[in-house]
């Protein structure tokens, strides 16, 4: 994001005034001479009406979150970082379809924060985007998120202010279906993350260095965080921008791997979440297939693979049948050094030495964007009522990431907005004009990829590639779409899908 969408924009006594003005500006036309556009804001009565129409079990699930600073150890380094409830990974929140989720959030940080519920089609005023859907939660303040859950699956939550997510402000959200058709014996929720906070600096340090761009890299100054030469044929070239000293599997580095207890023959449902800021992960078990069953919460036609690639923000569910002994589940950072992993133990054998584990996962490899939707979740065939072309623009050279050549400005969130109306079928052609891949995420909706592709909310868009998807405009409000590379979004690769009357 540009400087108008950074943490500094939220500091000081002008917080409430600035945020209120930004929300109000959503209702204004980009041209002062034109008639104002009637935008459906988060405070509009339609938002509550659509919420009340969602199915309800009458049950409320409450989980308190406290954002604060705590001491921990990562990869053998003692450090202070940020997290929910005093941990790198916040508590796993579990609820069922139709439940109301109530999350009182206390902000013990010295700066503003928020919580975004990634992948959920929820009420707009609970989406957690300061300046677009709510005022940020001020330092020492609190905010209660409350909304109904209407879609089962694997989701997650994280701060949507600046680089806070890169300091551990994230956690898993599992929405269960009482009529779940998938058969399995156990479940393992896995949060993957790339970590530098307190080891080589802070995420803000990394962002400031990257913001100078590759064109500045030849100057006489040390480059601690900028990563050169990370390449992935699978992702189409440049794999990432940031040098990562540790990769985490449920908050643990490789030298302190988590061990999951099981029995031979058990079927484990793996719920895998990529919470990283700059790293795609290739996940699999050496010498054994896993069966992919869901992506971004929605079922797909099952596919047996040797490994699956997850871009930042994506989730994959898979079934793994347990073999006797120790089974390593690897998460290899795509195009980068290092690894994260966890172990499944049946109580026999010897745990493998981390140095003996393979550094690659080859064979049949795919990702959620290349899967086929299960017939039960296909959108009804319909000609699009509206078509938007979203061009991903910018470069590593100047580090000027943007959409349609415009870097998002929180002071003018509706500038360059992609207007849509209720009940439209919206087609989006996402064109990557850059030489780098981008995991693109749409808030408040799921979309279906072309040609009966998977239902998703986050999709990998490779360099010079066009990804086409459609969604139904059935959730009124103001919803951003952005690159889930945290550093690209912070620099400005964000757009707004704006409901208008």
C-alpha positions as CSV (number, residue, x, y, z in Angstrom):
1,X,0.0,0.0,0.0
2,X,1.1,3.5,-0.4
3,X,1.8,5.7,2.6
4,X,-1.9,6.6,3.0
5,X,-2.7,3.0,3.9
6,X,0.1,2.3,6.4
7,X,0.0,2.1,10.1
8,X,1.0,5.7,10.4
9,X,-2.3,6.7,8.8
10,X,-4.1,5.2,11.8
11,X,-2.0,6.8,14.6
12,X,-2.9,9.9,16.5
13,X,-6.1,11.6,17.7
14,X,-7.4,11.9,14.1
15,X,-8.0,8.1,13.8
16,X,-11.8,8.2,14.1
17,X,-12.2,11.3,12.0
18,X,-9.9,10.0,9.2
19,X,-11.6,6.6,9.1
20,X,-15.1,8.0,9.1
21,X,-14.2,10.3,6.2
22,X,-12.7,7.3,4.3
23,X,-15.9,5.3,4.8
24,X,-18.0,8.2,3.7
25,X,-15.9,8.7,0.6
26,X,-17.0,5.3,-0.7
27,X,-20.3,6.9,-1.5
28,X,-18.8,9.6,-3.6
29,X,-18.2,9.6,-7.3
30,X,-14.6,9.8,-8.6
31,X,-15.5,12.9,-10.6
32,X,-16.8,15.8,-8.5
33,X,-18.8,17.1,-11.5
34,X,-20.6,13.8,-11.9
35,X,-23.7,12.8,-10.0
36,X,-22.7,11.0,-6.8
37,X,-22.9,7.2,-7.0
38,X,-25.2,5.5,-4.5
39,X,-22.9,2.9,-3.0
40,X,-24.1,0.3,-0.6
41,X,-22.0,1.0,2.5
42,X,-21.3,-1.4,5.4
43,X,-23.8,0.7,7.5
44,X,-26.6,0.2,4.9
45,X,-29.7,-1.6,6.2
46,X,-29.3,-4.1,3.3
47,X,-26.3,-5.6,5.1
48,X,-28.3,-6.4,8.2
49,X,-31.2,-7.7,6.1
50,X,-29.0,-10.1,4.2
51,X,-27.5,-11.3,7.4
52,X,-30.9,-12.0,9.0
53,X,-31.9,-14.0,5.9
54,X,-29.0,-16.5,6.4
55,X,-29.8,-19.8,8.1
56,X,-29.4,-19.9,11.8
57,X,-29.0,-22.7,14.4
58,X,-29.7,-20.3,17.2
59,X,-26.3,-21.2,18.7
60,X,-23.6,-18.6,19.4
61,X,-20.0,-19.6,19.6
62,X,-17.8,-17.1,21.5
63,X,-14.0,-16.9,21.3
64,X,-12.2,-14.0,22.9
65,X,-9.0,-12.7,21.2
66,X,-6.4,-10.4,22.6
67,X,-3.8,-8.9,20.3
68,X,-0.6,-8.2,22.2
69,X,3.1,-8.6,22.5
70,X,4.7,-11.7,24.1
71,X,8.1,-13.5,24.3
72,X,8.8,-16.8,22.6
73,X,11.5,-18.7,20.8
74,X,11.6,-19.3,17.0
75,X,14.2,-21.5,15.4
76,X,16.3,-21.3,18.6
77,X,16.1,-17.5,18.8
78,X,14.5,-15.8,21.8
79,X,12.4,-12.9,20.6
80,X,9.4,-10.7,21.3
81,X,6.6,-10.7,18.7
82,X,2.9,-10.1,18.4
83,X,0.1,-12.6,18.4
84,X,-3.4,-13.5,19.6
85,X,-3.8,-14.8,23.2
86,X,0.0,-14.9,23.7
87,X,0.9,-17.4,20.9
88,X,2.3,-17.2,17.3
89,X,-0.9,-19.0,16.1
90,X,-4.1,-17.8,17.6
91,X,-6.6,-20.4,18.9
92,X,-8.3,-22.7,16.4
93,X,-11.9,-21.5,16.3
94,X,-14.5,-24.2,15.6
95,X,-18.2,-23.7,14.8
96,X,-20.9,-25.1,12.6
97,X,-22.9,-23.9,9.6
98,X,-25.7,-21.6,10.9
99,X,-23.9,-20.7,14.1
100,X,-23.3,-17.1,15.1
101,X,-19.7,-16.4,15.7
102,X,-19.0,-13.8,18.4
103,X,-15.4,-12.7,18.8
104,X,-14.7,-9.9,21.3
105,X,-11.2,-8.5,20.3
106,X,-9.1,-6.6,22.8
107,X,-6.3,-4.6,21.4
108,X,-3.3,-4.6,23.8
109,X,-0.9,-3.3,21.1
110,X,0.4,0.3,21.0
111,X,-1.2,0.8,17.6
112,X,-4.5,0.1,15.8
113,X,-5.5,-3.3,14.6
114,X,-8.4,-5.3,13.1
115,X,-9.4,-8.9,12.3
116,X,-10.3,-10.1,8.8
117,X,-12.1,-13.4,8.4
118,X,-10.4,-14.8,5.3
119,X,-12.7,-16.6,2.8
120,X,-16.0,-16.0,4.5
121,X,-19.1,-14.6,2.8
122,X,-20.0,-12.6,5.9
123,X,-21.8,-9.4,6.6
124,X,-19.8,-6.4,5.2
125,X,-19.4,-4.5,8.5
126,X,-17.5,-7.5,10.0
127,X,-15.0,-8.0,7.3
128,X,-12.2,-6.2,9.2
129,X,-10.8,-3.8,6.6
130,X,-10.1,-0.4,8.3
131,X,-11.2,2.6,6.2
132,X,-13.4,0.4,4.0
133,X,-15.7,-1.7,6.3
134,X,-14.9,-0.4,9.8
135,X,-12.8,2.0,11.9
136,X,-9.6,0.3,13.1
137,X,-9.6,-0.9,16.7
138,X,-7.5,1.7,18.5
139,X,-4.7,0.9,20.9
140,X,-6.2,-0.1,24.2
141,X,-9.6,-0.4,22.5
142,X,-11.9,-3.3,21.7
143,X,-14.4,-4.4,19.1
144,X,-16.9,-7.3,18.9
145,X,-17.2,-9.2,15.7
146,X,-20.5,-11.0,15.3
147,X,-21.8,-12.7,12.2
148,X,-23.5,-15.9,11.0
149,X,-21.5,-18.8,9.3
150,X,-23.2,-20.0,6.1
151,X,-20.5,-22.1,4.4
152,X,-18.5,-25.1,5.8
153,X,-14.8,-25.4,5.3
154,X,-11.2,-24.5,6.2
155,X,-10.8,-20.7,6.7
156,X,-8.6,-18.5,8.8
157,X,-8.4,-15.1,10.4
158,X,-5.7,-12.4,10.6
159,X,-5.0,-8.7,11.1
160,X,-5.7,-6.5,8.1
161,X,-3.6,-3.6,9.2
162,X,-0.2,-3.1,7.6
163,X,2.4,-5.9,8.2
164,X,0.8,-7.1,11.5
165,X,-0.1,-10.5,10.0
166,X,3.6,-11.1,9.4
167,X,4.1,-10.9,13.2
168,X,1.9,-13.8,14.0
169,X,-1.6,-12.2,14.2
170,X,-3.4,-15.1,12.5
171,X,-5.2,-18.3,13.4
172,X,-7.4,-21.1,11.9
173,X,-11.2,-21.0,11.6
174,X,-12.9,-24.4,11.0
175,X,-16.6,-24.4,10.0
176,X,-18.0,-27.9,10.3
177,X,-20.9,-29.4,8.3
178,X,-23.2,-31.7,10.4
179,X,-23.9,-33.6,7.2
180,X,-20.2,-33.9,6.2
181,X,-19.9,-36.6,3.5
182,X,-16.1,-37.0,3.7
183,X,-15.0,-40.0,5.7
184,X,-11.9,-39.8,7.9
185,X,-10.7,-40.8,11.3
186,X,-8.7,-37.8,12.5
187,X,-8.1,-34.2,11.6
188,X,-4.9,-32.2,11.6
189,X,-5.1,-28.4,11.2
190,X,-1.9,-27.0,9.8
191,X,-0.9,-23.3,9.6
192,X,2.2,-22.7,7.5
193,X,4.1,-19.4,7.8
194,X,7.3,-17.7,6.7
195,X,9.0,-16.0,9.6
196,X,11.6,-13.3,10.0
197,X,10.3,-11.1,12.9
198,X,12.9,-10.9,15.7
199,X,15.5,-13.0,13.7
200,X,16.7,-10.7,10.9
201,X,14.6,-7.7,11.7
202,X,10.9,-6.9,11.5
203,X,8.3,-7.1,8.7
204,X,8.3,-3.3,8.6
205,X,12.1,-3.3,8.1
206,X,11.7,-5.8,5.2
207,X,8.9,-3.7,3.7
208,X,11.0,-0.5,3.9
209,X,13.9,-2.2,2.2
210,X,11.8,-3.7,-0.6
211,X,10.1,-0.4,-1.2
212,X,13.3,1.0,-2.5
213,X,13.0,-1.5,-5.4
214,X,15.5,-3.6,-7.2
215,X,16.6,-0.6,-9.1
216,X,18.1,0.7,-5.8
217,X,19.8,-2.7,-5.0
218,X,23.1,-1.7,-6.6
219,X,23.6,1.2,-4.3
220,X,26.2,1.1,-1.6
221,X,24.0,-0.2,1.2
222,X,23.4,-3.6,2.9
223,X,20.4,-5.6,1.7
224,X,19.3,-7.7,4.6
225,X,15.8,-8.7,3.4
226,X,15.6,-8.5,-0.4
227,X,15.9,-11.9,-2.0
228,X,17.5,-12.3,-5.4
229,X,17.4,-15.4,-7.6
230,X,14.4,-17.2,-6.1
231,X,12.9,-18.9,-9.0
232,X,10.1,-21.5,-9.6
233,X,9.2,-23.0,-12.9
234,X,5.9,-24.0,-11.4
235,X,5.0,-20.4,-10.6
236,X,6.4,-19.0,-13.8
237,X,9.6,-17.4,-12.7
238,X,10.4,-15.2,-9.7
239,X,9.2,-17.1,-6.6
240,X,9.4,-14.3,-4.0
241,X,10.9,-11.1,-2.8
242,X,11.9,-11.7,0.8
243,X,14.7,-13.6,2.4
244,X,13.1,-15.9,5.0
245,X,15.2,-17.3,7.9
246,X,12.6,-19.7,9.3
247,X,9.6,-21.6,7.9
248,X,7.0,-22.6,10.5
249,X,4.6,-25.6,10.7
250,X,2.0,-24.8,13.4
251,X,4.4,-22.2,14.8
252,X,7.4,-24.6,15.0
253,X,10.6,-24.4,13.0
254,X,12.1,-27.6,11.5
255,X,14.3,-28.4,14.5
256,X,11.2,-28.6,16.7
257,X,8.7,-30.4,14.5
258,X,5.2,-31.0,15.7
259,X,4.3,-34.7,16.2
260,X,0.8,-35.9,15.5
261,X,-0.2,-39.3,17.1
262,X,-2.1,-41.7,14.9
263,X,-2.6,-45.4,14.0
264,X,-1.7,-47.4,10.9
265,X,-4.5,-47.3,8.4
266,X,-6.1,-44.1,9.8
267,X,-7.4,-41.6,7.4
268,X,-6.3,-38.1,8.4
269,X,-8.0,-35.0,7.1
270,X,-5.3,-32.4,6.5
271,X,-6.6,-28.9,6.7
272,X,-3.6,-26.9,5.3
273,X,-3.5,-23.1,5.5
274,X,-0.8,-20.9,3.9
275,X,-0.5,-17.9,6.3
276,X,2.8,-16.8,4.8
277,X,3.5,-13.3,3.5
278,X,5.8,-14.0,0.6
279,X,6.2,-17.8,0.2
280,X,4.2,-20.4,-1.6
281,X,4.6,-23.9,-0.2
282,X,4.8,-27.3,-1.9
283,X,3.2,-29.8,0.5
284,X,3.4,-33.6,0.4
285,X,4.7,-36.8,1.8
286,X,7.8,-38.4,0.3
287,X,6.9,-41.5,-1.6
288,X,3.2,-41.4,-0.8
289,X,0.2,-39.9,-2.5
290,X,-2.3,-37.6,-0.8
291,X,-5.9,-37.1,-2.0
292,X,-7.0,-33.6,-2.5
293,X,-10.7,-33.0,-1.5
294,X,-11.2,-29.3,-1.0
295,X,-9.7,-26.0,-1.9
296,X,-10.6,-22.7,-0.1
297,X,-13.4,-24.5,1.8
298,X,-15.2,-25.9,-1.2
299,X,-15.2,-29.6,-2.4
300,X,-13.4,-30.6,-5.6
301,X,-13.3,-33.7,-7.6
302,X,-10.9,-35.9,-5.7
303,X,-7.4,-36.0,-7.1
304,X,-4.4,-38.1,-6.0
305,X,-1.1,-36.2,-6.2
306,X,2.5,-36.3,-5.0
307,X,2.4,-32.7,-3.9
308,X,0.2,-29.6,-3.9
309,X,1.3,-25.9,-4.1
310,X,-0.5,-23.3,-1.9
311,X,-0.1,-19.6,-2.6
312,X,-0.4,-17.2,0.3
313,X,-3.9,-17.2,1.6
314,X,-5.0,-20.5,0.0
315,X,-6.2,-23.5,1.8
316,X,-6.2,-27.2,0.8
317,X,-7.9,-30.2,2.4
318,X,-6.5,-33.6,1.7
319,X,-6.7,-37.1,2.9
320,X,-3.6,-39.0,4.0
321,X,-3.7,-42.7,4.9
322,X,-1.3,-43.4,7.8
323,X,1.5,-45.9,7.3
324,X,3.3,-47.6,10.3
325,X,6.2,-45.7,11.9
326,X,7.0,-42.0,11.3
327,X,5.6,-40.2,8.3
328,X,6.9,-36.7,7.5
329,X,4.5,-34.1,6.0
330,X,6.8,-31.7,4.2
331,X,6.1,-28.1,3.3
332,X,8.9,-27.0,0.9
333,X,9.1,-23.2,0.2
334,X,8.7,-22.9,-3.5
335,X,11.9,-21.5,-5.1
336,X,13.5,-20.8,-1.7
337,X,15.8,-22.5,0.8
338,X,14.6,-24.3,3.9
339,X,11.6,-26.4,4.8
340,X,8.8,-26.7,7.3
341,X,7.4,-30.1,8.4
342,X,5.4,-32.1,10.9
343,X,5.6,-35.8,11.8
344,X,2.9,-38.4,12.1
345,X,3.8,-41.1,14.6
346,X,2.2,-44.5,15.2
347,X,4.4,-45.2,18.1
348,X,7.0,-47.4,16.3
349,X,10.2,-46.7,14.5
350,X,12.6,-43.7,14.7
351,X,11.9,-40.1,13.8
352,X,13.8,-39.1,10.7
353,X,16.6,-36.6,11.0
354,X,15.7,-33.3,9.5
355,X,18.9,-33.3,7.4
356,X,17.9,-36.6,5.8
357,X,14.5,-35.4,4.6
358,X,14.3,-34.6,0.8
359,X,14.5,-30.9,-0.3
360,X,12.2,-31.4,-3.2
361,X,8.8,-33.0,-3.9
362,X,8.4,-34.0,-7.5
363,X,5.9,-36.2,-9.5
364,X,2.3,-35.2,-10.0
365,X,2.1,-31.6,-8.6
366,X,-0.9,-29.3,-8.8
367,X,-2.6,-26.4,-7.0
368,X,-6.1,-25.4,-6.1
369,X,-6.5,-23.2,-9.2
370,X,-6.1,-26.3,-11.4
371,X,-8.7,-28.5,-9.7
372,X,-12.3,-29.1,-10.8
373,X,-15.2,-28.2,-8.7
374,X,-17.4,-30.9,-7.2
375,X,-20.8,-30.8,-9.0
376,X,-22.5,-29.9,-5.8
377,X,-20.9,-26.5,-5.6
378,X,-21.0,-25.4,-9.3
379,X,-22.6,-22.1,-10.0
380,X,-25.7,-22.2,-12.1
381,X,-24.8,-21.7,-15.8
382,X,-25.7,-18.1,-16.6
383,X,-24.4,-15.4,-19.0
384,X,-22.5,-12.7,-17.1
385,X,-24.4,-9.4,-16.5
386,X,-21.2,-7.5,-15.9
387,X,-17.6,-8.1,-17.0
388,X,-14.6,-6.4,-15.3
389,X,-11.0,-6.6,-16.4
390,X,-8.5,-6.4,-13.5
391,X,-5.0,-5.8,-14.6
392,X,-2.2,-6.6,-12.2
393,X,0.5,-3.9,-12.7
394,X,3.9,-2.9,-11.4
395,X,7.4,-4.3,-11.1
396,X,10.0,-5.5,-8.7
397,X,12.3,-2.8,-10.2
398,X,10.4,0.1,-8.7
399,X,8.3,-2.0,-6.3
400,X,5.2,-0.1,-7.5
401,X,2.6,-2.9,-7.3
402,X,-0.9,-1.8,-8.3
403,X,-4.2,-2.7,-10.1
404,X,-5.0,-1.1,-13.4
405,X,-2.0,1.2,-12.8
406,X,-3.5,2.6,-9.6
407,X,-2.1,2.1,-6.2
408,X,-4.9,1.8,-3.6
409,X,-5.5,4.9,-1.5
410,X,-7.4,4.5,1.7
411,X,-8.4,8.2,1.6
412,X,-10.2,7.5,-1.7
413,X,-11.2,3.8,-1.5
414,X,-13.8,4.0,-4.3
415,X,-11.4,5.6,-6.8
416,X,-11.2,3.2,-9.7
417,X,-13.7,0.9,-8.1
418,X,-15.2,-2.1,-10.0
419,X,-18.9,-1.3,-9.6
420,X,-21.4,-4.2,-9.4
421,X,-25.1,-4.5,-8.5
422,X,-27.1,-6.9,-6.5
423,X,-28.0,-10.2,-8.2
424,X,-25.6,-9.8,-11.1
425,X,-23.4,-12.6,-12.3
426,X,-20.0,-10.9,-12.5
427,X,-17.2,-12.1,-14.7
428,X,-13.7,-11.0,-13.8
429,X,-10.7,-11.3,-16.2
430,X,-7.6,-11.0,-14.1
431,X,-4.7,-10.2,-16.4
432,X,-1.2,-10.3,-14.9
433,X,0.9,-7.7,-16.8
434,X,3.8,-8.2,-14.4
435,X,6.7,-10.6,-14.5
436,X,5.8,-12.1,-11.1
437,X,3.1,-14.4,-9.8
438,X,0.3,-13.0,-7.5
439,X,-2.1,-14.9,-5.2
440,X,-5.2,-12.8,-5.7
441,X,-7.9,-12.8,-3.0
442,X,-11.5,-11.5,-3.2
443,X,-13.2,-10.6,0.1
444,X,-16.8,-11.5,0.9
445,X,-17.4,-14.0,-1.9
446,X,-16.3,-17.2,-3.5
447,X,-15.8,-17.4,-7.2
448,X,-15.7,-20.2,-9.7
449,X,-12.9,-20.5,-12.1
450,X,-13.7,-20.9,-15.8
451,X,-14.5,-24.2,-17.4
452,X,-16.0,-25.7,-14.2
453,X,-12.9,-24.9,-12.3
454,X,-12.8,-24.9,-8.5
455,X,-14.8,-22.6,-6.2
456,X,-12.2,-20.4,-4.5
457,X,-11.5,-17.0,-2.9
458,X,-7.8,-16.9,-3.6
459,X,-6.1,-18.0,-6.8
460,X,-2.6,-18.0,-8.2
461,X,-2.2,-15.8,-11.3
462,X,1.1,-16.5,-13.0
463,X,3.2,-13.9,-15.0
464,X,1.5,-12.8,-18.3
465,X,-1.4,-15.2,-17.5
466,X,-5.1,-14.3,-17.5
467,X,-7.4,-16.1,-15.0
468,X,-11.1,-15.8,-15.6
469,X,-13.7,-16.4,-12.9
470,X,-17.3,-15.6,-12.1
471,X,-19.2,-14.9,-8.9
472,X,-22.7,-14.0,-7.9
473,X,-23.2,-10.5,-6.4
474,X,-25.2,-11.7,-3.5
475,X,-23.5,-10.0,-0.5
476,X,-24.0,-6.2,-0.5
477,X,-21.3,-3.8,0.7
478,X,-17.8,-2.7,-0.2
479,X,-15.3,-5.5,-0.8
480,X,-11.6,-5.3,-1.6
481,X,-9.7,-7.7,-3.8
482,X,-5.9,-7.8,-3.4
483,X,-2.7,-9.7,-3.8
484,X,-2.1,-11.8,-0.7
485,X,1.6,-11.3,-0.9
486,X,1.6,-9.0,2.1
487,X,4.4,-6.8,0.7
488,X,2.6,-6.3,-2.6
489,X,-0.7,-5.4,-0.9
490,X,1.1,-3.0,1.4
491,X,2.6,-1.3,-1.6
492,X,-0.8,-0.9,-3.3
493,X,-2.0,-4.0,-5.2
494,X,-5.6,-3.6,-4.0
495,X,-8.9,-2.9,-5.8
496,X,-12.4,-2.5,-4.6
497,X,-15.6,-4.3,-5.8
498,X,-18.3,-1.8,-4.9
499,X,-22.0,-2.6,-4.7
500,X,-24.1,0.3,-6.2
501,X,-27.8,0.9,-6.5
